[in-house]
Amino acid sequence: MALAAHLEELSNKHAKIDETIHKEMKYPAPDTVRITALKKQKLQIKQKIALYNAQ
C-alpha cells in the first residue's frame, strides 16, 4: 500500500472515531468507558500519522 493511501486511510479512521465520540457525548448518559477507549484509539492513530509524516 502506498504511503499516501495509508495516511489517507488513517486520517479517515481518525475522523470517523472523532465523529463517534461526539455522537456518544450527546447522549444524556454517555458511556464513559467507550469514550475513553475511542479516545485511546484516536490518539494511537494520530501518533501513527505523525510518525509517517516525520519520515
C-alpha positions, 0 to 999 in steps of 0.5 A: 500500500502506498504511503499516501493511501495509508495516511489517507486511510488513517486520517479517515479512521481518525475522523470517523472515531472523532465523529463517534465520540461526539455522537456518544457525548450527546447522549444524556448518559454517555458511556464513559468507558467507550469514550475513553477507549475511542479516545485511546484509539484516536490518539494511537492513530494520530501518533501513527500519522505523525510518525509517517509524516516525520519520515 
